[in-house]
Amino acid sequence: MRRFLVRLVINAVALWLTTLIILGVHVVSYAPGAGPTILTYLLVALIFGVVNGVIGNLIRIVAFPLYILTLGLIALIVNTLLLLLVAWLSTLIGFGLQIDTFWSGFWGALVLAIISFLMGLIFRPLLVPSNSARR
């Protein structure tokens, strides 16, 4: 459970940083204020985790030969499409992630992946169970 919550917070913070860096990527809160904004980022991160975990893994399995053929570059397009899917799903509920163009989504997916990777490295001790917990 702790790993899930840490991963959720990492994705939410990475999404927040991505919206600060990439101009065409925005998160619209369901209400004004800091609390609803934080909750919106956490909700969008949860949607992103579910989409990436279910649909993303399915696409990676089915398109494995294409990944080999393109030396993994197709992953950039797949990640962009998954981020656009998250934006579409979150706007169905009336708030959440908004992406202006495909290229904003492309750069947003790239920056989001890099930031999530770096934050995962930093918070790795929280993600890996300690030796006492394994016994």
C-alpha positions as CSV (number, residue, x, y, z in Angstrom):
1,M,0.0,0.0,0.0
2,R,2.9,2.4,0.8
3,R,4.5,1.7,-2.5
4,F,1.2,2.6,-4.3
5,L,0.8,5.9,-2.4
6,V,4.4,6.9,-2.9
7,R,4.1,6.1,-6.7
8,L,0.9,8.1,-6.8
9,V,2.5,11.1,-5.2
10,I,5.5,10.8,-7.4
11,N,3.3,10.8,-10.5
12,A,1.2,13.8,-9.2
13,V,4.4,15.8,-8.5
14,A,5.8,14.9,-11.9
15,L,2.6,15.9,-13.6
16,W,2.6,19.2,-11.7
17,L,6.2,19.9,-12.8
18,T,5.3,18.9,-16.3
19,T,2.5,21.5,-16.4
20,L,5.0,24.1,-15.3
21,I,7.5,23.2,-18.0
22,I,5.4,22.4,-21.0
23,L,3.1,25.3,-22.2
24,G,0.3,23.2,-23.8
25,V,-0.3,20.9,-20.8
26,H,-2.7,22.2,-18.1
27,V,-4.6,20.7,-15.2
28,V,-7.9,22.3,-14.4
29,S,-9.0,21.9,-10.8
30,Y,-12.6,21.1,-9.9
31,A,-12.7,24.0,-7.5
32,P,-10.4,27.0,-6.6
33,G,-7.9,26.6,-3.8
34,A,-4.9,24.6,-2.9
35,G,-6.7,21.6,-1.5
36,P,-8.9,20.9,-4.5
37,T,-5.9,21.5,-6.9
38,I,-3.8,18.9,-5.0
39,L,-6.7,16.5,-5.0
40,T,-7.1,17.0,-8.8
41,Y,-3.4,16.3,-9.4
42,L,-3.7,13.1,-7.3
43,L,-6.8,12.1,-9.2
44,V,-5.2,12.7,-12.6
45,A,-2.1,10.7,-11.4
46,L,-4.4,7.9,-10.4
47,I,-6.1,7.9,-13.8
48,F,-2.7,8.0,-15.4
49,G,-1.5,5.0,-13.3
50,V,-4.5,2.9,-14.2
51,V,-4.4,3.8,-17.9
52,N,-0.6,3.2,-18.1
53,G,-0.9,0.0,-16.0
54,V,-3.7,-1.6,-17.9
55,I,-3.8,-0.2,-21.5
56,G,-0.1,0.7,-21.6
57,N,1.0,-2.8,-20.7
58,L,-1.4,-4.4,-23.1
59,I,-0.1,-2.1,-25.9
60,R,3.5,-2.9,-25.0
61,I,2.8,-6.7,-25.2
62,V,0.9,-6.6,-28.4
63,A,3.3,-4.1,-30.1
64,F,6.5,-5.8,-28.9
65,P,7.7,-6.6,-32.4
66,L,7.2,-2.9,-33.4
67,Y,9.2,-1.9,-30.3
68,I,12.0,-4.1,-31.5
69,L,11.8,-2.9,-35.1
70,T,11.9,0.8,-34.1
71,L,14.5,0.3,-31.4
72,G,12.0,1.5,-28.8
73,L,11.2,4.9,-30.4
74,I,7.6,3.8,-30.8
75,A,7.4,4.2,-27.0
76,L,7.4,7.9,-27.4
77,I,4.3,7.8,-29.6
78,V,2.6,5.2,-27.3
79,N,3.3,7.4,-24.2
80,T,1.9,10.4,-26.0
81,L,-1.2,8.6,-27.0
82,L,-1.7,7.3,-23.4
83,L,-1.3,10.8,-22.0
84,L,-3.8,12.1,-24.5
85,L,-6.2,9.3,-23.4
86,V,-5.7,10.4,-19.8
87,A,-6.6,13.9,-20.8
88,W,-9.7,12.8,-22.6
89,L,-10.8,10.6,-19.7
90,S,-10.2,13.3,-17.1
91,T,-12.1,15.9,-19.1
92,L,-15.1,13.5,-19.3
93,I,-15.5,14.1,-15.5
94,G,-15.4,17.8,-16.0
95,F,-11.9,18.6,-14.8
96,G,-8.4,17.4,-15.0
97,L,-5.6,17.2,-17.6
98,Q,-5.9,19.3,-20.7
99,I,-3.5,19.0,-23.6
100,D,-3.7,21.6,-26.4
101,T,-1.9,19.8,-29.3
102,F,-0.4,16.5,-30.1
103,W,3.1,18.0,-29.8
104,S,2.3,19.4,-26.4
105,G,1.3,15.9,-25.4
106,F,4.5,14.5,-27.0
107,W,6.8,16.8,-25.1
108,G,4.6,16.5,-22.0
109,A,4.8,12.7,-22.1
110,L,8.6,12.9,-22.5
111,V,9.1,15.4,-19.7
112,L,6.7,13.4,-17.4
113,A,8.6,10.2,-18.1
114,I,12.0,11.8,-17.3
115,I,10.8,13.5,-14.1
116,S,9.0,10.3,-12.9
117,F,12.1,8.3,-13.6
118,L,14.4,10.8,-11.7
119,M,11.9,11.0,-8.8
120,G,11.7,7.2,-8.7
121,L,15.4,7.1,-8.3
122,I,15.4,9.6,-5.5
123,F,12.6,7.9,-3.6
124,R,13.6,4.4,-4.4
125,P,14.3,3.6,-0.7
126,L,10.6,4.2,0.0
127,L,9.5,2.0,-2.9
128,V,11.7,-1.0,-2.1
129,P,10.7,-3.0,1.0
130,S,13.4,-3.1,3.7
131,N,15.1,-6.3,4.8
132,S,13.1,-6.5,8.0
133,A,9.8,-6.3,6.1
134,R,10.8,-9.2,3.9
135,R,11.2,-11.7,6.8
